[in-house]
Amino acid sequence: MINPEFLLTSLAVVLIPGTGAVYTITTGLTLKWRASVAAAIGCTLGIVPHILASILGLSALLNMSAQVFSALKIAGAIYLLYLAWNMWREAGKLEINKRSTETSAIQIVIKAIAINLLNPKLTIFFFAFLPLFVSKNSSSPTLEMMMLSAVFMCMTFIVFALYGILASGISTYLINSSRAVKRIQQAFAVILAAFAVNLALSEK
């Protein structure tokens, strides 16, 4: 069964308007909504290499000493705090580029894959945080890891696609008013900080 905390934390991470989300939103603002869906697909596919790398190193992570595992947990908490701080600091500064040269769905997908493939946030997330939600008593840790990764990918696609479609539909509002975006960013900054503290203090 998927941990509810994993679902909420993953949702908070996915909702952070990073490079992939900004590209998807930009695509939605400058092209039709179908183009933003292509961008969402590309960003989701860009997660796959991070997942594969994390799964290959899963057995080593689960067999680490208690001290190293604790250090890994703290690293995950610190990373969440870092995300929360950046989220709060950058609240209201989401820049929308009104120009775009991509007209081919394939071009959009390829660029989106590259954006997420080179996204250090995903690398740290899958290596230092996601494995913490794999049960140490699991009969098949690799399978559980794949299930968690699949859930994260589904969340990424759905959220990014919604970002793009909404941007396409209400582009004027997003361009002329940053108040709503700022409030959403601040709210999730607080949520991420709370999860970071909970993770650091947990006994798992």
VENPE-V870734 format. One record per residue. RES is the residue in one letter. SS is DSSP state (h for helix, s for strand, l for the rest). OMEGA is omega in degrees with one decimal (999 if undefined). D_LAST is the distance of its C-alpha to the last C-alpha in whole Angstrom. Layout:
BEGIN
res = (RES/RES)
ss = (SS/SS)
omega = (OMEGA/OMEGA)
d_last = (D_LAST/D_LAST)
END
This chain:
BEGIN
res = (M/I/N/P/E/F/L/L/T/S/L/A/V/V/L/I/P/G/T/G/A/V/Y/T/I/T/T/G/L/T/L/K/W/R/A/S/V/A/A/A/I/G/C/T/L/G/I/V/P/H/I/L/A/S/I/L/G/L/S/A/L/L/N/M/S/A/Q/V/F/S/A/L/K/I/A/G/A/I/Y/L/L/Y/L/A/W/N/M/W/R/E/A/G/K/L/E/I/N/K/R/S/T/E/T/S/A/I/Q/I/V/I/K/A/I/A/I/N/L/L/N/P/K/L/T/I/F/F/F/A/F/L/P/L/F/V/S/K/N/S/S/S/P/T/L/E/M/M/M/L/S/A/V/F/M/C/M/T/F/I/V/F/A/L/Y/G/I/L/A/S/G/I/S/T/Y/L/I/N/S/S/R/A/V/K/R/I/Q/Q/A/F/A/V/I/L/A/A/F/A/V/N/L/A/L/S/E/K)
ss = (l/l/l/h/h/h/h/h/h/h/h/h/h/h/h/l/l/l/h/h/h/h/h/h/h/h/h/h/h/h/l/l/h/h/h/h/h/h/h/h/h/h/h/h/h/l/l/h/h/h/h/h/h/h/h/h/l/h/h/h/h/h/l/l/l/h/h/h/h/h/h/h/h/h/h/h/h/h/h/h/h/h/h/h/h/h/h/h/h/l/l/l/l/l/l/l/l/l/l/l/l/l/l/l/h/h/h/h/h/h/h/h/h/h/h/h/h/l/l/h/h/h/h/h/h/h/h/h/h/h/h/h/h/l/l/l/l/l/l/l/h/h/h/h/h/h/h/h/h/h/h/h/h/h/h/h/h/h/h/h/h/h/h/h/h/h/h/h/h/l/h/h/h/h/h/h/l/l/h/h/h/h/h/h/h/h/h/h/h/h/h/h/h/h/h/h/h/h/h/h/h/l/l/l)
omega = (-178.6/179.1/179.4/178.6/176.7/-179.7/-178.3/-179.8/178.9/179.1/179.3/179.7/-179.0/-177.2/178.3/-178.2/176.7/-175.7/179.8/179.9/179.8/178.9/179.1/178.4/179.0/179.0/178.4/-179.1/-173.2/179.6/179.7/-176.4/179.1/178.7/179.0/175.9/176.4/177.9/178.8/178.0/-179.8/178.8/178.7/178.5/179.4/178.7/-172.7/-180.0/178.3/179.2/-179.2/179.4/-179.7/179.9/179.8/-179.7/-175.1/-176.3/178.8/179.9/-176.7/-179.5/178.6/176.1/-178.9/-178.6/-179.0/179.2/177.8/178.5/178.4/179.0/178.6/178.5/177.8/179.8/179.1/179.9/178.1/177.1/177.8/177.8/-179.3/-179.7/178.9/179.8/-179.2/-178.1/-177.3/-178.9/178.5/-177.7/179.5/-177.3/179.3/177.3/-174.4/-178.2/177.9/-179.0/-179.3/177.1/-179.8/179.2/-179.8/177.8/-179.6/-179.6/-178.6/179.8/179.7/177.1/-179.2/-179.3/-179.2/178.1/-178.1/-178.3/-178.3/178.6/-179.6/179.5/-179.5/-178.9/-176.4/-178.8/-171.4/-174.7/-175.9/-179.6/-179.4/-179.8/175.3/-178.0/-179.9/178.4/-178.0/178.4/179.3/-179.0/-178.9/178.6/179.3/178.0/179.5/178.5/178.0/179.5/179.3/178.3/179.7/179.3/178.1/177.6/-179.2/-178.5/-177.1/-177.7/-178.8/178.7/177.4/176.2/-176.9/-179.0/178.3/178.8/179.0/-176.7/-177.3/-176.1/-179.0/-179.7/-177.8/-177.8/-172.7/-178.6/180.0/-175.3/-178.8/179.3/-179.8/-179.2/178.9/179.4/-179.9/180.0/-179.2/173.7/178.3/179.5/179.7/179.2/178.7/177.6/-179.9/179.1/179.6/179.1/-178.3/-176.1/-178.0/-178.1/-177.8/999)
d_last = (16/15/13/15/13/13/17/17/16/18/21/21/21/23/26/26/29/29/32/31/31/34/36/36/37/40/41/41/43/46/46/46/42/43/42/39/38/38/37/33/34/34/31/29/30/30/26/27/27/24/22/24/23/19/20/22/19/16/17/17/14/12/14/14/13/10/12/13/10/9/12/12/9/12/14/13/13/16/18/17/19/22/22/22/25/27/27/28/31/32/32/36/37/36/39/41/43/46/47/46/48/46/48/47/44/43/43/41/38/39/38/35/34/34/33/30/30/30/28/25/23/22/22/19/17/17/17/14/12/13/12/8/9/10/9/9/12/14/17/18/15/18/20/16/16/20/20/17/20/23/21/21/24/26/25/26/29/30/29/31/34/34/34/37/39/39/40/43/44/43/44/46/44/41/44/45/43/39/38/36/34/34/32/30/29/28/26/24/24/23/20/18/18/17/14/14/13/11/9/10/9/6/4/0)
END
